[in-house]
Amino acid sequence: MTSKRRLDSWLLLWAGATLALALAQEWYPATVELVRRGKTIVAQQQTPESFFAAEFGDIVVGQIEAIEQGVIHLKGRGAYWTNAETRIQRQHRQARLEEFEVGEWVELVFNSDRKNDAGQSFVMRLVPLSKSAEQSVEKRTKYNYAVMSDAKRVKVTFGQDATAFGHLVLVDQGLEELILLTDGIARLAGEGDTERLEVTRKATPNSVEIQQGRSRAFGTELLYNNETGEASVSGPIKLERSGDKPLSGSANALSYNVDDETLLLVGQVRLVQKDRTTTAQSAVVREKDGVAFLYGTPQAPVSSESKDGKVRGARLKYNLDTGDVVVLEGIQGEFQD
């Protein structure tokens, strides 16, 4: 029989307007911060109606020895019990316990305050041990998990340069530090001893927005890895840029690099600015400089066409403000008389 003792490690806050007025007559947004090379990445509530919850646990790394009736046995590290509340993931997606095999190395997060009748601690989270996380095994033993949900969107800032928005933010601080920004909702379900956190994710096109300077990009889901400094946005991607000559565009996927503050568009890149249409396999956008570098292949070179003609090449420099293009490598051209 499962213990009914609820998680002492839970910190749950429903940040409603009524509660804010009752407690302090002023609302203070909850924030979660990560730091990378002097830059702060911050997830933050935007409105008093938003939902916030945080969960804390301990990390153990081990090799699976056996899985029996929902109990995971790790070689030399004991046994831990699971239930429907356990977050089991592979490649940042929901998985089943049956997908894990004997001999596999895993990162397991447990709550020692929540035990079953056999005295085994409850498994809060189970993921395969990634290659990048192997270097952090001895560095981190505590786990933090934060959830923010708001119909009016939650904000994530990447240093002083870029900002992203979405309806649901999940922050995992385990051996890897990850931020997932997506569509969906979080809430408390059940009552009393059966109360639990319920998170529903949805893959909705254009539900995630990332802003940098004059540029705005829209995608389905953003995953930021603090180890690499990369925020990857799944497509389809829609791009907009304001100015005297507004630009629109599209791509299959996008990533933002926190260190060098660039946007990378990948797959079927298309930029449209007044009468000029430019296509490429990939593009690096340097918003601060007002330029983009577009890349093609010998089989599919960069192509930029306007009323004055068409130019092609392996690499092209694009002025985002004026729409002027310069072929830097492998120039080909067709011009109108």
C-alpha positions in Angstrom: 0.0 0.0 0.0 1.3 3.4 -0.9 2.0 5.9 1.8 -0.5 8.8 1.8 2.0 11.2 3.2 2.3 14.1 0.8 5.5 15.7 -0.4 7.2 17.8 2.3 9.5 19.0 -0.5 6.7 20.6 -2.4 6.4 24.4 -2.5 3.1 25.2 -4.2 1.9 28.7 -4.8 -1.3 29.7 -6.6 -0.4 33.3 -7.5 -4.0 34.7 -7.8 -5.0 38.3 -7.4 -7.1 37.6 -4.3 -4.1 35.9 -2.5 -1.8 38.7 -3.5 -4.1 41.3 -2.1 -4.6 39.3 1.1 -1.0 38.7 1.8 0.8 41.9 0.8 -1.4 44.3 -1.2 1.2 43.9 -3.9 2.1 41.0 -6.3 5.6 39.8 -6.7 6.4 37.5 -9.6 8.1 34.3 -9.1 11.4 33.9 -10.9 13.8 31.0 -11.6 17.4 31.9 -12.7 20.2 30.1 -14.5 23.6 31.6 -15.1 25.9 30.9 -18.1 29.2 32.6 -18.5 28.1 35.8 -16.7 24.7 36.0 -18.4 21.5 35.3 -16.5 18.7 33.3 -18.0 15.5 34.1 -16.2 12.0 32.5 -16.3 9.4 34.9 -14.8 5.7 35.2 -14.2 4.0 38.1 -15.9 0.6 38.4 -14.3 -1.0 37.7 -10.9 -3.3 35.1 -12.5 -0.4 32.9 -13.4 0.4 29.6 -11.7 3.7 28.7 -10.1 4.9 25.4 -8.4 8.3 24.2 -7.4 9.5 20.8 -6.4 12.8 19.7 -4.8 14.5 16.3 -4.5 17.7 14.4 -4.4 19.7 13.0 -7.4 21.1 9.5 -7.6 22.9 8.1 -10.6 23.1 4.3 -11.2 22.8 1.4 -13.4 19.4 -0.4 -13.6 19.6 -3.8 -12.0 15.9 -4.7 -12.2 12.5 -3.2 -12.7 9.8 -5.1 -10.8 6.1 -4.0 -10.4 7.0 -0.3 -10.7 10.0 -0.5 -8.4 13.5 0.4 -9.9 16.5 -1.4 -8.5 19.9 0.4 -9.0 23.1 -1.6 -8.6 24.5 -0.7 -5.2 22.1 2.2 -4.8 18.9 0.7 -3.5 15.4 0.5 -4.8 12.9 3.3 -5.5 9.1 3.1 -6.3 7.2 4.8 -9.0 3.6 5.7 -9.8 1.6 7.7 -12.4 3.0 10.9 -10.9 6.6 10.0 -11.8 7.9 12.0 -14.7 9.6 9.5 -17.0 11.3 11.0 -20.0 13.5 10.3 -23.0 14.8 13.1 -25.2 12.7 15.5 -23.2 9.5 13.6 -24.1 7.2 11.5 -22.0 8.2 7.9 -21.9 7.2 4.6 -20.2 9.1 2.7 -17.6 9.0 -0.3 -19.9 11.3 1.5 -22.3 14.2 1.4 -19.8 16.4 -1.7 -19.8 18.5 -3.6 -17.3 22.1 -2.3 -17.5 21.1 1.2 -18.6 22.6 4.2 -16.7 20.0 6.7 -15.4 19.6 9.9 -13.5 16.9 9.3 -10.9 15.4 12.0 -8.7 13.8 10.8 -5.5 11.9 12.2 -2.5 13.2 10.6 0.7 10.2 12.0 2.7 7.7 10.0 0.6 8.2 6.3 1.2 6.1 3.2 0.5 5.5 0.4 3.1 8.8 -1.2 2.1 10.7 2.0 3.0 11.6 2.8 -0.6 11.8 6.5 -1.6 9.4 7.8 -4.3 10.8 8.5 -7.8 10.0 12.0 -8.9 11.8 11.9 -12.2 13.7 9.3 -14.3 15.8 10.1 -17.4 18.7 8.3 -19.2 22.1 9.6 -18.2 23.2 11.8 -21.1 26.8 12.1 -22.2 26.9 15.8 -21.2 25.5 15.0 -17.8 28.3 12.5 -17.0 30.6 15.3 -16.2 28.2 16.7 -13.6 27.6 13.5 -11.7 29.8 14.5 -8.7 28.9 18.2 -8.9 25.2 18.2 -8.3 23.2 16.1 -5.8 20.1 18.3 -5.4 17.3 18.7 -7.9 14.9 21.6 -8.5 11.9 21.6 -10.7 9.7 24.7 -11.4 6.5 25.1 -13.4 4.9 28.4 -14.6 1.7 28.5 -16.5 -0.3 31.5 -17.7 -2.9 32.0 -20.4 -1.3 35.5 -21.0 2.2 33.9 -21.4 5.3 33.5 -19.3 8.6 35.3 -20.1 12.1 33.9 -20.4 15.0 36.3 -20.9 18.4 35.3 -22.2 20.8 37.9 -20.8 20.0 41.4 -22.1 19.7 40.4 -25.7 16.7 38.1 -26.3 13.3 37.4 -24.8 11.0 34.4 -25.3 7.3 34.0 -24.5 5.0 30.9 -24.1 2.1 29.7 -22.0 4.0 27.0 -20.1 7.5 27.0 -18.7 9.2 23.9 -17.2 12.6 24.4 -15.6 14.7 21.3 -14.7 17.8 21.8 -12.7 19.3 18.3 -12.4 22.6 17.1 -13.8 21.6 19.2 -16.8 19.9 22.6 -16.5 17.0 22.8 -19.0 14.2 25.2 -19.8 11.2 24.1 -21.9 8.9 26.8 -23.2 5.8 25.5 -24.9 2.0 25.7 -25.1 -0.1 24.1 -22.4 -1.3 24.5 -18.8 -0.4 23.5 -15.3 -2.7 23.2 -12.3 -3.4 21.4 -9.0 -5.7 18.4 -9.4 -7.3 16.4 -6.6 -7.9 17.3 -3.0 -6.1 16.6 0.3 -3.9 13.6 0.2 -4.7 13.0 -3.5 -3.7 16.5 -4.5 -1.1 16.5 -7.3 0.5 18.7 -9.9 -0.9 18.2 -13.4 1.0 19.5 -16.4 -0.5 19.3 -19.9 1.8 20.1 -22.8 0.6 21.0 -26.3 2.5 21.3 -29.6 0.9 24.3 -31.1 2.4 26.1 -34.1 3.4 29.8 -33.5 2.7 29.5 -29.7 6.3 30.3 -28.7 7.8 33.7 -29.6 11.4 34.8 -29.4 12.3 38.4 -29.8 15.7 39.9 -30.6 16.0 43.6 -31.6 13.7 44.2 -34.5 13.3 40.5 -35.2 10.5 38.2 -33.9 10.4 34.5 -34.6 7.5 32.1 -33.9 7.7 28.4 -33.4 6.1 25.4 -31.7 8.4 24.7 -28.7 11.7 26.0 -27.3 14.2 23.9 -25.4 17.2 25.7 -23.8 20.2 23.7 -22.5 22.4 25.7 -20.2 25.4 23.4 -20.8 25.5 24.3 -24.5 23.9 27.8 -24.4 21.6 26.9 -27.2 17.9 27.5 -27.3 16.4 25.3 -30.0 13.0 26.1 -31.4 11.0 23.5 -33.3 9.1 24.6 -36.4 7.5 25.5 -38.6 9.3 28.8 -38.0 7.8 32.2 -39.0 10.1 35.2 -39.0 9.1 38.9 -38.9 11.3 42.0 -38.8 10.1 45.6 -38.5 11.7 48.7 -40.1 11.4 50.9 -43.2 11.6 47.8 -45.3 9.8 45.1 -43.3 10.9 41.5 -43.8 9.1 38.2 -43.4 10.5 34.7 -43.5 10.1 31.1 -42.7 12.3 28.0 -41.9 12.0 24.5 -40.6 13.8 25.2 -37.3 15.6 27.9 -35.4 18.2 28.1 -32.6 19.4 31.0 -30.5 23.0 31.1 -29.2 23.3 32.8 -25.9 27.1 33.3 -26.1 27.4 35.0 -29.5 23.7 36.3 -29.6 22.9 35.0 -33.0 19.8 33.3 -34.6 20.4 30.3 -36.8 17.6 29.4 -39.3 17.8 25.9 -40.7 16.0 24.1 -43.5 14.1 25.7 -46.4 15.0 29.2 -45.3 12.9 31.9 -47.1 13.2 35.6 -46.7 10.9 38.1 -48.4 11.5 41.9 -48.4 9.5 44.0 -50.8 10.1 42.6 -54.3 13.1 40.5 -53.2 12.8 36.8 -52.4 15.8 34.9 -51.0 16.1 31.2 -50.3 18.8 29.2 -48.6 19.5 26.0 -46.7 20.5 27.9 -43.6 21.0 31.5 -42.3 22.9 33.1 -39.4 21.1 36.3 -38.4 23.3 38.9 -36.5 20.5 41.3 -35.5 22.8 43.8 -33.8 24.8 44.2 -37.0 21.7 44.2 -39.2 23.0 41.5 -41.4 22.4 37.8 -42.2 24.7 35.3 -43.8 22.9 32.7 -45.9 24.4 29.3 -46.9 23.6 26.9 -49.6 25.1 23.8 -51.2 26.4 23.1 -54.7 23.1 21.3 -55.5 21.0 23.9 -53.8 22.8 27.3 -53.8 21.5 30.4 -52.1 19.2 32.3 -54.5 18.1 35.9 -54.3 15.7 37.3 -56.9 14.2 40.7 -57.4 12.8 42.7 -60.3 16.4 43.5 -61.4 17.4 39.9 -61.7 18.6 36.9 -59.8 21.9 36.1 -58.1 23.0 32.7 -56.7 26.0 31.5 -54.7 27.3 29.2 -52.0 27.4 32.0 -49.4 25.6 35.4 -49.4 25.5 38.4 -47.1 22.1 40.0 -46.7 21.6 43.6 -45.3 18.4 43.3 -43.2 17.7 47.0 -43.3 18.1 47.7 -47.0 17.6 44.3 -48.6 20.9 44.6 -50.5 22.7 41.3 -51.1 26.4 40.5 -51.7 27.5 37.1 -52.9 30.6 36.1 -51.0 31.3 32.7 -52.6 30.4 30.9 -55.8 28.7 33.8 -57.6 26.2 33.2 -60.4 23.9 35.8 -61.9 21.1 36.6 -64.2 20.2 40.3 -64.7 17.5 42.2 -66.5 18.5 44.6 -69.3 
